[in-house]
Amino acid sequence: MKENKSIREIDEQHATSIFFDLKELLKGIVLIANVLPVFTGFWLALYFTDSSFNEYWDVFLLTIVGSTFVMAGALILNNWYEVDLDTVMLRTKKRPTVTGNFSLNVILFMGIVSTLLGFILLLFTTVEASLYALVGWFTYVVLYTFWSKRRYTLNTIIGSVSGAVTPLIGWAAIDSAFHVVPIMLFIILFIWQIPHTFSIAMKRYDEYKAAGVPMLPVVHGFELTKRQTVVYIACLLPLPFYLTSLGTTFVVIATILNVIWIVVGLSGFIMKNDVKWARINFVFSLNYLAILFLTMIIVTLPVFN
């Protein structure tokens, strides 16, 4: 009995270890954060085309699963390529690429297979949705990971394109994304990622510096980074007014969120502890995005119309 129990415990520990390694490899929170805008884009496309979810449940599954596999493939390839950086940075030292729990060849294979499987599934939706996914994948893997991250402070802006296309994927699975709503969602996400990433770079300043990654605060300091942060947050202020088709409630909530974020950004010039401010800004940016996109879904639920 004791021997059987011991074997069970070993199996459970092994399963837990594999789950943890996969979560680290796929950057779990990042992956989930990118799936929400895909869903929002899909949902809003149904709303604005007066379509029923029941008509498109199969397209929905293909869109969500396909885009998730594409994004997972991009994240895995990012881990595969950046193993040398991850060994230096404290927050990434538990990734299976660093610990050696997965071989680099296996990880490369996983990244390629996940990417291809995702695109195959998306091609069963629309070509346009697949093209947006390709733009996101190529930007993140080639233009960001392989090219700009180790060379330029503009890596943040380049990388922001990949996350910004996610609502376009969801919308284009239903209808053409040449529509003001998905275009504005793209712009919101593109701008949002920049101050969000600046906060991460400030929080992890020492790690990025040790790894030789030219993030803005590493190259130009905290003061310039804080000024740039406020500038990009301010760029979000007029955007809700291009989304009046979502209703007054959404515009009011989005505007309040923008004003609060401006206040948070400006507080960085008063607070003496820059890293503490960066943490506050980071947490607010996450809540900002979640509230904003969930509000878009809620205000377009049938019960509110």
NUMI-337238 format. One line per field, with one value per residue (C-alpha): residue in one letter; x negated, y negated, z negated; residue number from 1. Coordinates in steps of 0.05 Angstrom, whole numbers, plus 5000, padded with zeros to 4 digits. Last residue first. Example, Ala and Ser with C-alpha at 12.3 -4.5 7.8 and 13.67 -1.06 7.14 Angstrom:
rest = c(s_a)
px = c(4727_4754)
py = c(5021_5090)
pz = c(4857_4844)
nr = c(2_1)
//
This chain:
rest = c(n_f_v_p_l_t_v_i_i_m_t_l_f_l_i_a_l_y_n_l_s_f_v_f_n_i_r_a_w_k_v_d_n_k_m_i_f_g_s_l_g_v_v_i_w_i_v_n_l_i_t_a_i_v_v_f_t_t_g_l_s_t_l_y_f_p_l_p_l_l_c_a_i_y_v_v_t_q_r_k_t_l_e_f_g_h_v_v_p_l_m_p_v_g_a_a_k_y_e_d_y_r_k_m_a_i_s_f_t_h_p_i_q_w_i_f_l_i_i_f_l_m_i_p_v_v_h_f_a_s_d_i_a_a_w_g_i_l_p_t_v_a_g_s_v_s_g_i_i_t_n_l_t_y_r_r_k_s_w_f_t_y_l_v_v_y_t_f_w_g_v_l_a_y_l_s_a_e_v_t_t_f_l_l_l_i_f_g_l_l_t_s_v_i_g_m_f_l_i_v_n_l_s_f_n_g_t_v_t_p_r_k_k_t_r_l_m_v_t_d_l_d_v_e_y_w_n_n_l_i_l_a_g_a_m_v_f_t_s_g_v_i_t_l_l_f_v_d_w_y_e_n_f_s_s_d_t_f_y_l_a_l_w_f_g_t_f_v_p_l_v_n_a_i_l_v_i_g_k_l_l_e_k_l_d_f_f_i_s_t_a_h_q_e_d_i_e_r_i_s_k_n_e_k_m)
px = c(5616_5588_5617_5590_5517_5483_5469_5438_5390_5361_5358_5316_5268_5259_5259_5204_5162_5164_5153_5088_5067_5083_5036_4979_4988_4986_4924_4890_4907_4872_4812_4808_4808_4809_4881_4897_4879_4908_4974_4983_4993_5043_5082_5081_5105_5163_5182_5179_5221_5273_5275_5285_5342_5376_5368_5394_5456_5470_5477_5433_5447_5412_5347_5308_5320_5284_5219_5212_5174_5130_5075_5069_5045_4991_4966_4968_4924_4876_4866_4855_4805_4767_4761_4743_4680_4662_4630_4654_4720_4734_4718_4651_4644_4573_4592_4565_4602_4667_4660_4643_4701_4753_4805_4786_4792_4858_4886_4861_4898_4965_4949_4939_4992_5050_5033_5038_5098_5136_5117_5138_5204_5214_5206_5253_5307_5297_5307_5260_5259_5297_5349_5355_5284_5261_5287_5247_5183_5190_5198_5128_5092_5069_5027_4980_4977_4951_4887_4864_4879_4842_4783_4775_4721_4678_4630_4644_4720_4718_4700_4716_4767_4801_4800_4797_4837_4884_4894_4899_4950_4993_4992_5007_5066_5092_5085_5122_5181_5182_5179_5242_5263_5235_5169_5167_5161_5103_5070_5073_5046_4987_4970_4977_4934_4879_4877_4879_4822_4780_4796_4776_4711_4697_4703_4758_4743_4677_4688_4677_4722_4770_4783_4764_4710_4758_4773_4701_4672_4604_4624_4683_4638_4600_4666_4694_4703_4741_4782_4804_4819_4865_4899_4911_4938_4985_5011_5025_5056_5100_5121_5144_5180_5217_5233_5250_5295_5330_5338_5374_5418_5436_5510_5523_5486_5540_5524_5548_5485_5465_5477_5444_5383_5383_5379_5322_5282_5294_5273_5208_5198_5204_5155_5096_5102_5107_5041_5006_5031_5007_4937_4942_4875_4888_4957_4929_4874_4925_4970_4910_4889_4959_4963_4896_4917_4981_4943_4893_4950_4984_4920_4912_4983_4972_4909_4944_5000)
py = c(4078_4090_4161_4178_4168_4110_4069_4131_4148_4079_4074_4138_4105_4042_4076_4126_4074_4025_4079_4098_4025_4012_4068_4042_3970_3990_4032_3976_3928_3975_3978_3903_3892_3817_3809_3741_3748_3819_3789_3764_3835_3853_3789_3806_3876_3848_3804_3862_3907_3851_3843_3918_3920_3859_3884_3953_3926_3879_3935_3983_3943_3885_3920_3863_3824_3879_3860_3788_3803_3861_3814_3787_3857_3853_3785_3805_3865_3825_3777_3835_3867_3801_3796_3870_3871_3868_3935_3979_3942_3951_4025_4041_4114_4126_4183_4148_4084_4122_4155_4090_4053_4106_4060_4005_4052_4079_4009_3991_4053_4027_3957_3988_4042_3993_3956_4019_4045_3980_3975_4046_4036_3973_4012_4066_4014_3969_4025_4055_4118_4157_4203_4263_4292_4220_4197_4248_4238_4162_4166_4200_4151_4106_4160_4167_4092_4078_4116_4062_4007_4042_4061_3986_3986_4021_4078_4139_4135_4113_4173_4244_4231_4168_4169_4244_4276_4220_4186_4251_4280_4217_4208_4282_4277_4218_4259_4318_4274_4247_4317_4336_4390_4458_4422_4409_4484_4493_4430_4456_4525_4492_4448_4505_4551_4498_4480_4552_4571_4513_4534_4606_4583_4538_4597_4593_4598_4562_4512_4453_4476_4504_4433_4424_4373_4326_4277_4274_4253_4281_4351_4321_4279_4340_4379_4323_4362_4421_4376_4333_4396_4418_4351_4351_4422_4404_4345_4390_4444_4393_4364_4432_4451_4385_4380_4453_4455_4390_4415_4477_4433_4388_4396_4406_4341_4305_4250_4179_4157_4108_4157_4217_4174_4150_4221_4240_4178_4190_4263_4245_4189_4241_4290_4243_4236_4312_4321_4268_4299_4368_4351_4412_4440_4421_4453_4514_4521_4515_4568_4614_4605_4618_4682_4704_4688_4727_4787_4785_4783_4841_4882_4868_4889_4954_4967_4952_5000)
pz = c(5517_5448_5441_5510_5487_5523_5460_5426_5482_5489_5413_5412_5459_5418_5350_5371_5405_5347_5296_5330_5338_5265_5242_5285_5264_5191_5202_5241_5183_5135_5181_5186_5111_5102_5122_5151_5224_5225_5201_5272_5297_5243_5258_5332_5315_5276_5335_5383_5338_5331_5406_5417_5367_5398_5470_5450_5416_5474_5524_5564_5627_5591_5605_5637_5573_5534_5572_5549_5484_5507_5533_5462_5440_5494_5471_5398_5410_5452_5394_5346_5393_5401_5325_5316_5358_5432_5447_5390_5383_5458_5462_5495_5472_5447_5401_5340_5360_5371_5303_5267_5298_5284_5252_5302_5361_5336_5330_5400_5425_5399_5425_5495_5493_5486_5551_5594_5557_5566_5639_5655_5617_5658_5723_5697_5685_5746_5796_5847_5805_5857_5826_5780_5773_5788_5720_5680_5719_5716_5641_5637_5684_5626_5592_5652_5665_5595_5609_5657_5607_5551_5596_5610_5556_5609_5617_5574_5582_5655_5698_5676_5622_5648_5724_5732_5676_5654_5721_5759_5711_5709_5785_5794_5747_5787_5850_5820_5802_5873_5903_5865_5816_5838_5851_5776_5761_5808_5780_5709_5729_5764_5704_5653_5696_5704_5631_5607_5654_5628_5557_5571_5602_5543_5495_5443_5368_5383_5327_5374_5432_5380_5355_5282_5295_5329_5272_5250_5317_5337_5359_5396_5440_5466_5475_5519_5583_5554_5508_5567_5607_5551_5549_5624_5623_5565_5605_5665_5621_5586_5653_5677_5613_5609_5683_5695_5634_5655_5727_5699_5654_5714_5724_5650_5636_5675_5725_5725_5762_5708_5651_5684_5700_5628_5602_5649_5632_5558_5564_5598_5547_5490_5522_5516_5440_5435_5472_5431_5366_5386_5412_5457_5433_5361_5362_5398_5345_5289_5320_5330_5257_5232_5272_5245_5174_5183_5212_5154_5104_5138_5137_5063_5049_5087_5046_4981_5000)
nr = c(305_304_303_302_301_300_299_298_297_296_295_294_293_292_291_290_289_288_287_286_285_284_283_282_281_280_279_278_277_276_275_274_273_272_271_270_269_268_267_266_265_264_263_262_261_260_259_258_257_256_255_254_253_252_251_250_249_248_247_246_245_244_243_242_241_240_239_238_237_236_235_234_233_232_231_230_229_228_227_226_225_224_223_222_221_220_219_218_217_216_215_214_213_212_211_210_209_208_207_206_205_204_203_202_201_200_199_198_197_196_195_194_193_192_191_190_189_188_187_186_185_184_183_182_181_180_179_178_177_176_175_174_173_172_171_170_169_168_167_166_165_164_163_162_161_160_159_158_157_156_155_154_153_152_151_150_149_148_147_146_145_144_143_142_141_140_139_138_137_136_135_134_133_132_131_130_129_128_127_126_125_124_123_122_121_120_119_118_117_116_115_114_113_112_111_110_109_108_107_106_105_104_103_102_101_100_99_98_97_96_95_94_93_92_91_90_89_88_87_86_85_84_83_82_81_80_79_78_77_76_75_74_73_72_71_70_69_68_67_66_65_64_63_62_61_60_59_58_57_56_55_54_53_52_51_50_49_48_47_46_45_44_43_42_41_40_39_38_37_36_35_34_33_32_31_30_29_28_27_26_25_24_23_22_21_20_19_18_17_16_15_14_13_12_11_10_9_8_7_6_5_4_3_2_1)
//
